[in-house]
Amino acid sequence: MRTDLPVLNLTEPQTVVRYYDNPVIGGFHPDPSVCRVGEDYYLVCSSFEYFPGVPIFHSRDLVHWRQIGNVLDRTSQLPPLTDAAAFGGIYAPTIRHHDGRFWLITTNVSHGGNFVVTAERPEGPWSDPVWIDLPGIDPDLAWDLYRVGEWWYLLIAEGGTERGHTVAMARARTPRGPWQPAPTNPILTHRGTDLPIQSTGHADLVTTPDGDWWMVLLATRPRGFTPGFHVLGRETFLTPVDWVDGWPRVGPVKPRERATGSWQPVEPYPTRDDFDTADLAPQWISPYARPRDSWSLVDRPGWLTLHATGSTLDRPGATFVGRRQQHPDCRAAVRLDPGSGRAGLSVRLDEAHHYDLEVVDGRAAVIARIGPLRERVADGPVPPGPVTLVITTRTAGVDRGAPDVVGFHVDDDPVPLAELDGRYLSTEVATGFTGRVIGMYVTEGTACFDWFDYEPTSGTRHHGPRQT
């Protein structure tokens, strides 16, 4: 629930040029909240059961975002969530800038409820939580300077977070009401349409220095035959806003929109990590917790070393370090030295829904966990020493019922060890609020990873699965 619309009086001109593609932050980045400080925009998203929590992004044009850190990056802010269910944890943050400081309020639904953290710089460090005795979720922050003319506006998420999701609005002369609903409520929804973008809702508003208004919001991109399956989670979209008779007017959210600001392409995350830095990059996340003794960048310099903390990905507690899948068609690859351990590359929604490409005892296996079922789908020998593991997703040439096909390759063999239907790693099958995360794991002993590479692909057809 958004209770404030920032009116900022900076007048530095920005050039309105070009077009941009939606989503502006692809993959599992729901519940966006945005604020502007001068010519810089900062945006945060929900992180649910993953650590570190609340990714924070920076942009100069509202279109191209780069992650600059995570707000909750230590256990004093985000205690281990090992007792939480999947898609528990951190819900719906709101970020604001006031009196020279950044302020963020959010809810830990698994531990403690609502709290506020602050920072002098958006990349941190952020303070330890100040807990608030406030029921509910999706809180907001407001100061007296945040209003439009003589009106306070209330931006409301309604209709659930599925296909019926909507954005509604009300206004009042004071924060205590009485509140008047917008005559055209909901001001935004895609319910009842066949548009390629669905579940539009949970929005926030921001102005540019030249006075244009924009809305960030979550939405999904379902694929496949009815009911459609979205596999990347709820993503961050952008759409322009006009004001008519004292109310915002928002058109349907399009895959392609006219941009604002100077157009300077940047990637939200680096596409490759050679693990030659002193600490893990901010895009790397782990479910529930990341014990300091479970990973190292110094045990074997230039490699990420993972130590097993759990015996299976089917239960919380296993060592897993991954990044969000951001594109419907993509390729993720790692160079793995399994040693004497059991390790691999996995694409994950939760403990009951994941596909794994695993190496142990000189063989690579594809393992599918779908609900109560666990099956070893295919396997084959691998040479001793380091091996390259590749997981691909493609949307071209798949059965019309599936959103995509997930392929598993060893040492860049163009013929996959196996291909699996992607619908079983979708929200419509698994339920929940998150999207796919592709990551490295170890469930026995110790394993080392030389590099991780992720890239969007064109979705071209691959060869059929290898016969084993």
Order of alpha helices (4+ residues) and beta strands (2+ residues): beta-beta-beta-beta-beta-beta-beta-beta-beta-beta-beta-beta-beta-beta-beta-beta-beta-beta-beta-beta-beta-beta-beta-beta-beta-beta-beta-beta-beta-beta-beta-beta-alpha-beta-beta
